[in-house]
Amino acid sequence: MSHTLKVIAGGLALLGLFLVAGRLLGGAAPAPSIAAAARWFILFWLIGAGLNMWVGVTKAGYPVAEEAPIFVVVFVVPSLAAAFLAWRLR
């Protein structure tokens, strides 16, 4: 499996953890808490995907122009899942 797919899978797993935390903190009506957790995930995932890009540029030696499209894919796939869930649970 390529590194990009592993990072995307890690992002989806992290989203799952955020959703579980939202469910646990939600009490009797967890949907708003789960939706909020999904929205918070997007911010945290932006930072995580940015760190992944930084490592690719500084440690692996990829140029920014080559790493930027990968950053977009790595960020967008889990973020779209989170945004969809947040939208559906509102």
Buried (B, 14 or more C-beta within 10 A) or exposed (E): EEEBEEBBEBBBEBBEEBBEBBBEEBEEEBEEBBBBBBBBBBEBBEEBBEEBBEEBBEEEEBEEEEBEEBBEEBBBBBBEBBBEBBEEBE
